[in-house]
């Protein structure tokens, strides 16, 4: 079935459908990971976006039930150069195309993703539309231009949980799969705010010794503190952090009360709660191969990233210091409070997909909680 991708600036790419039929709109971004498309598909941080994979062949390893990172698919569309329907993976249970169809996600293949990526790099991420039903170029461009900008969109509330729940699943093991950990063996109580949290973040917290209670995005700080946690975790999530005014207010009430660790959107919200501002990046950073420097140790790590906004360090004044720096574009990749046990990073230490270079950050969070307990 013919499919067309049209960008808001008028650029057209014609290809073939390999997912659900119909139309999908969203901000078109590119991801530079060579593998891990299943984790990308199930990352709630991609809500409202259509993801272009820069690696040319996608679908080789199929889909399996163990590499899912959330309760569903939240992205709007999926864009690849060459879709491979004949998959090979000992854990796979279905093809990528079947998975997209089952979840109602529109996909397009057979386009020049290198040209698309270069266009987005030079012109910036922009809204677009994928359609299998409308093949009129002018009509599609008009529809793409009518899509609301990502700036100003509150998307986190649409992917967050609706009620608190307890998490006890640990990280995957070759022999056991995902083990259920006895809460009695976990030393630190953590309240994790869900702005679109990935499962592997929760598993990493459990493996670090944390008994985790996940709460909705706008959960009152007073109720979180009433749980007597040893630490507060702020998760990843989609969209612009600035419209989440209520969430920022709740985070302010937590500052100085408990150690806080934030990732991605949680990092941006922490920066806003500390009095800073955020800026939208031209095309964002999405991939599993991006270099970052830890400013405390001066060590460089290769990281997994997925974000379109960044914290402006200068806007924080003296309340926070630069914790990590992106070595590609020198944007703020992490901050730490100058006095309080609070830090956050823009990248994803839990990876999935991606390298494990940044896993030490979960231990750093535990060390902060241990120090505060004494």
C-alpha positions, 0 to 999 in steps of 0.5 A: 500500500502506498504511503506518503510522508509530508513535512510542514515545510512542504518536503514530500517522501513517498514510500510504502505502508508497513503498519496500520493504515490511515493517517498519523500526525506529529513532530518528526524526529530521528533516532540514531540507535542501530538497534532497540527499535522495540524499546523506542516504540514503547518509550512514552517519551515519544508521545506526539512524535513520529520517529525516523530510525537512521539505521537502514534495516529495521525489523530484523529481530521481530518483537518479543514480550520481554523488551517492552518498556511501558504499557503500550505504544505512544508514538504517532508514527514510525519511519524506516528505510527498509523494513525486514519482515522475516525476523530472526530472534530466539525470543521473538513472537511476532513481526514488527509490522504485525505489532504496529498494526495490532497497536494502530501505529502507522508506519512508512518504509522505502523512503530515503531516511538519510535525506530526511535526517539531513533535512531535519538536522538542517531545518530542525524537527518539524511537524509532519503527516503520514498517510495511506489514504490521502495522496494529494501533496498539497492537502497533506502539507496543509494538514501537517501545518495545522498540527500544534507545535510541541512547544507548550504541549502538556503530554505527560499527563496523558501517559502517567499512571492514574493511581499509585502502585508498587513495583518489585520487578528486578532487571532481566536475567538470562536464566530467570527472566525478570525476577520478583524481588522480596520487598523485605530485602530492599533497604530504601523506600523511593517514591517515583513520580511517573511522567511517562516512566520506563520499566527499566528505570524501575528495574534499575531502582529495584536492583539498586536496593529500592522499594519503589512506589510509583505515583501519578504526575501531579501527586501531592508532595504532602502525600508523597512525604507522608509515605516516609520515603528515603528518596524521590525520583522524577521520571522521563516523559514527553512534551514541553516541561513548562506547561506542567506548572502544578508538577513544578510546584509539587517538586518545589515542596519536596526540595530540601526534604528528601534526596531527589534524582531526576531523569530526562523530563524529570531533570527539566522539571527539577530545573524549572522548580529550582527557578530555571528555564528550558529551551527547545532544541533544533532537532533534539537528541535521540539515540543510544550512542551520544557522548556525555562528560560527568563534570565531577569525575571528568569521565566520558560515557556513551549514553542513551538519550531522548529529548527535545528540550534542555535546561538553560544552566545560566538561568539557574543562577547559583542554585545548581551546578553543571553535573554533566555536559553533552559533548556533541552540542555542549547542552546541559546534560545534568545538574546538581544542587550546590548544597542539597542532595539533589541531582538530575541527568538529561540522558537515560542511565537505564538505557534500554536500548543503549550502553550501561555506562551511566548505571552508576547514577543509580548507585549515586542516588542510593549513596545520597539516601544512605548518607541522609539516613545516618 
